[in-house]
Amino acid sequence: MTADNMDYVDVSSDHGSHPLGRRLTVAACVLCVVILVFALGGCWDARDIDHIGFIMGMGVDESDDGKIVVWVQMALPSSGPEGAANTPAWLGSAAGNTMMDAMSALRMKSAKTLFRGHVKVLVIGEKIARKGLTPILDYLARDSQFRYNSWVLVTSDPVGKIFEVEADQENMASSYINLMMRHATLSSVAPQSRFRDLLSTAAEPGDQPVLARVSLVKSEPEEEEGEQDEAQQGVWGQRTGNEGGKGKKGDVETKSDIEISGSAALHGDLVVGWLDPVQTAMVLMARNRLKEYSFLHMVPGTEGDTVGVKVLHSRATIELPPRHKMTRTGLRGAEVRIRVTGCAYIEEVMSEEQFVSIEADRNLSRGVSDQIEAEMESLIEIAQNRLGTDIFGIGEAVRRRISSDAWEEEIAPIWRDIFKEIKIIPEVSLKVERQGTTMTSPRPQA
Amino acid sequence: MLVAVIVFSTGFLAAARLLTPVAGTAAWISVLLGGVIGLVIAWLVGSVSSAFPEQNLVKIAEDIFGKPFGKVIGLTFALYCTVVVVLGTREFVLAISISFLERTPFYVTTAVFFILASYAAYLGIEAIARVCFIFFGVVIISIAILGVFAIPVLVPGRLLPLAGRGVIPIMRAALLTASYTGEAIVSLAFLRHLKDKRHVSRAVGTGVAIGTAIMAMTVAYGIMMLGTGGISRVTYPAVETARMVGAGEFLERGEILFLALWFSVAILKLASVFYAAITAIADLLNLDNYRRLILPFGIISMVLSSIPANVAQSFAAVEHFLKYTVWYAIALPALLLIGARMLRHEKGGTPDDSR
């Protein structure tokens, strides 16, 4: 009803006019107030915040005996002044036949209720990822607490060791990975792999997801810092049940650090291989998900001269065969072009050539485009022959052009085979548009 | 507004899940087509109401078809409203319990629903309509905020191909949607309370159009965020799409806030349908005061709404409801209008004059 028509005749004139009705109304109101006094105070189903364990990171992998192992990193807020108590987290793990089984076992090891509403990262081990993510997805997708915005990463290193890392910048590995992912996705060395992205693409054969890869790396050895730190480390060890990702070698500690670069390619729910950071950037470029991408371009005809280039805006379009050829037979061997256009900025010039002339600028644009094209060709070869998965989203482009029935009944079931036989041709045309705030490199004179 | 709330407030939770398997990517177009059918129903409802401006549904039916057949029509209307109340309550209670109140027994949430709906019905349709004025705007703003924050997560290409599974599936899904928009016939129970009865069809039509637009947007957003495969998998697409939305790191788990707001309009819908049901029953039984029926009807409805024990049974019941009730929603006002025209033709002048 519109506002103009919202004038109602009063139909409640006899409301509460009867004495008995009035008494009943008062009695009902008193009863409601009494109930609310207890209910609003939380007397019925109170959950004290001190008894809730806020899980910040979860890890899943498969043990040698085929069981699913779950790790949780739980924040332990300190009541003392900040920094006084270095007890940032509790790392627990448990094994079970399924995710639910493992989580049930984990609950028995924790004095606090495991609350999954604050999970920032989910780290999946390679072993289980290569066997299939379905058991993990099923459990977490049903869980109303689990956050869809959590990052999902895959690692070939031991999952527990990832969570044991205590970086200088951030004590808790989960928070550290969360911060690193925000930067890694901005610079396109890792894909934006949130749980929601995985859920929405994993079921689409023509739109296979890539998940960010997290690895352990050895950081520079550091000298022992004294007894006080050693004692402190002892406290951490008790709390976290580990040595904080540090291993002692005499007086020198080798410390593990975390690196996020590259990605894992999926086919359905299986991880089928790894992509390095350059390949990951190419995938993101082909799928219009590239935020920025910096790389060194070797200047042709020089001895090791380089130009640092950043691609900031790119647009990829997939050119498919005519619609009548988009059948299960017509698509086999068909030509599909991935056209990429965009602009690149010069960030650094390590060459005598300063690219100020129109000709040099044009040559640089062509050279940069050729380099990207070559990297994309290499990735296409890997995707079609080694991985066998449509990481470019060509199948999704086909699905959008044909009827739903034709896609679901004829093409989707055999899309993986068709994808391997398609002739994919990349065509890259990037233009170098900006030179930075100086046209030529500063040349100090002695 | 009240009609808009009746049309969308419970249906939009799971509409995408029920429509997408039928129409594919074109499910949102089906909703719009269902809205067109809803507009036709709104016109029929408005025409009937204009012909009998001071009568409620049972009295209209009795005037046109005589007492016995009029009572039968009134009974079917009361049953229809009861089914809408029962299924609507169950759907919303399940959505809340599964998504948030995991440990709260279903009957507690159901009881809260019915206590609030009963109290609103006790106060009368005017109170319900005035509260609707307040909450409707808030809910629209909440949906708009969600819509804006969801933009980074949207993949518009997932709406392609526009034709989805083809014209016939789109029409089938449109008929299912028309069951939601057809719930506008509930307003036959309270349109007589309007002071300004000159543009009833337009008022009901506006409500249907607003409700349809909200449902179409919800379905389209669901497809763009989850894809057709994802939509068919999740229990309540509207809740899942709200879960996916996050503005940076400062607004997460916003669906809890939004569902609390949606809860308020769902109660308003159930309260108005509850009111329609008990006033129809009161007219059938020739009771002076409909309020005597609030307690027994509330208890019976609460018990009935507990019959679908789980989501699967609830969805099966909703699917049956959607499949068949569209015809009732079209037939009831059409039958009344035809009857009214025939009556006027027989006796000359307006049906009101003839009484």
Interface residues (C-beta under 8 A of the other chain):
Chain A: M1 T2 A3 D4 N5 M6 D7 Y8 V9 D10 V11 S12 D14 H15 D45 G117 S144 R147 Y148 N149 R196 L199 S200 T201 A203 E204 D207 E396 R399 R400 R401 I402 S403 S404 D405
Chain B: M1 L2 V3 G24 T25 I98 S99 F100 E102 R103 T104 Y122 L123 G124 I125 E126 A127 A129 F133 V153 V155 G157 L160 P161 A163 G164 R165 G166 H193 L194 K195 D196 H199 V200 R202 A203 V204 T206 G207 M225 L226 G227 T228 G229 G230 R233 R243 M244 G246 E252 R253 N289
